[in-house]
Amino acid sequence: VIQNESIETKQIKTCQHPKHDEYLNQSKNTSKQFSLQKVPTRLIKVLELDELAMICSMCKKKTDKDSQYLQTEEYKAPISRKNNNDNISKIGNHTYLFRKDILYTGEELQQFESDYQEIMTQLKISSEIKLSSKIIKMSNILYNNQHRLNLKPIYDPIAFKTMLETADKDLIGFFDELYAGTNPNTKSETTNNNNKKKLVSLCYFLASINNKYINGIKVDIGSYLETSGASSSSIDTLANIGVSVTRKTVNRKKNFISNEHQQTVDNYCLQNIENMFILNIDDYHNIHRRNQPTLLQTHNIYHFELILD
């Protein structure tokens, strides 16, 4: 039994590296005794050895230079434990540690760092959504709101921004990006608020250029001009430059509103029936000026104004 234990101990104390004999034949001093040590964890899978396997210092050193092992996916280079500031070079945000077998100069490493930063910048740019794609996404949302949901244009900047970001997460920050382009830090709060309203109109105009059927804001402008007494030629001129719709479109919109007026009023009353009140005005005197009580003009608009106040 003692003899068997002695043989087993002797076998354990021999190098178990699969290429030990090959490395030994390549060595100039084949009779030299090399110290044994436990195989490093990083080389266990590479050498396909057991965790308790022992390898000599020569095999460990040659393994880190053997191209057969260096090309495997499991191979991991050793980490130097030296704390020599002369061997450490900081370039940009990265720290490079030199080993004796690295032959790169400082200039080469600076070039590598420059190439790396350029590649990372390109990857970041490619992952961002282009402005044209954001405009298309915004146009699809505004078209759906106008023609499928029958919603009116939204002119409040906060509500408009919330609507876009809720409809498509890719548009989160899109309106803020446009607002940042107005140089808000150098302007007053009043000017910035006005610029936000202008940006809402700009978004609608950009969408109308992408899709001509997104014309809600143009219809509102044309209707306002027509109500203000603008001539047909003036409205058509503004339509030619893309600010308004033509006078014919305004007339069609007016006819549509007229035909749908009864239904619109009914829907409004149903939606606000809890807040509705009915007043019966009869023989109400105009008290906005001195007058005889015998003079009755219940049709005067001042009567309604007073009651609503």
Residue pairs with C-beta under 8 A, 6 or more apart in sequence:
12 54
13 36
13 54
14 36
14 54
15 34
15 36
15 54
15 55
15 56
15 59
16 39
16 49
16 53
16 54
16 55
17 23
17 47
17 49
17 55
17 56
17 59
17 60
17 63
18 47
18 48
18 49
19 59
19 62
19 66
20 55
20 56
20 59
23 58
23 59
23 62
24 30
24 58
26 62
27 58
34 56
34 57
34 58
34 59
35 56
35 57
36 54
36 55
36 56
36 57
37 54
37 55
37 56
37 57
37 60
38 52
38 53
38 54
39 47
39 49
39 51
39 53
39 54
39 55
40 60
40 78
41 51
42 75
42 76
42 78
43 49
43 55
43 60
43 63
43 69
43 75
44 50
44 51
44 53
45 74
46 63
46 69
46 72
46 74
46 75
47 53
47 55
47 63
47 69
49 55
63 69
64 70
64 77
64 78
65 101
69 75
80 87
80 97
80 99
87 97
87 98
87 99
88 95
88 96
88 97
88 98
89 95
89 96
89 98
89 106
89 109
90 96
91 109
91 110
91 113
92 113
92 117
94 113
94 116
96 109
98 104
104 112
129 170
133 170
134 170
134 171
134 174
135 206
135 207
135 210
136 210
137 168
137 170
137 171
138 164
138 168
138 171
138 174
138 203
138 206
138 207
139 206
139 207
139 210
139 211
139 214
141 163
141 164
141 167
141 168
141 171
142 203
142 204
142 207
142 214
142 216
143 207
143 211
143 213
143 214
145 151
145 163
146 153
146 213
146 214
146 216
147 213
152 216
153 204
153 216
153 217
153 220
154 160
154 163
154 200
155 197
155 200
155 201
156 200
157 175
157 193
157 196
157 197
157 199
157 200
160 175
160 200
160 203
161 175
161 176
164 171
164 174
164 175
165 171
165 172
165 173
165 174
165 175
175 199
175 203
178 199
178 202
178 203
179 192
179 195
179 196
179 199
182 192
182 195
182 199
184 192
184 195
187 195
201 217
204 214
204 216
204 217
205 217
205 242
207 214
208 214
208 215
208 217
208 218
208 242
209 242
215 245
215 249
218 239
218 242
218 243
218 244
218 245
219 245
219 249
219 250
219 253
221 238
221 243
221 244
221 245
222 235
222 238
222 239
222 244
222 245
222 246
222 247
222 249
222 250
222 253
223 250
223 253
223 254
225 234
225 235
225 238
225 244
225 250
226 235
226 247
226 250
226 254
232 247
235 244
235 245
235 246
235 247
235 250
236 246
236 247
238 244
239 245
239 246
239 247
239 249
245 253
257 264
269 276
279 307
281 298
281 303
281 304
281 307
282 298
283 296
283 298
284 298
284 303
285 291
285 293
285 295
285 296
286 295
286 297
286 300
286 302
286 303
287 306
288 302
288 306
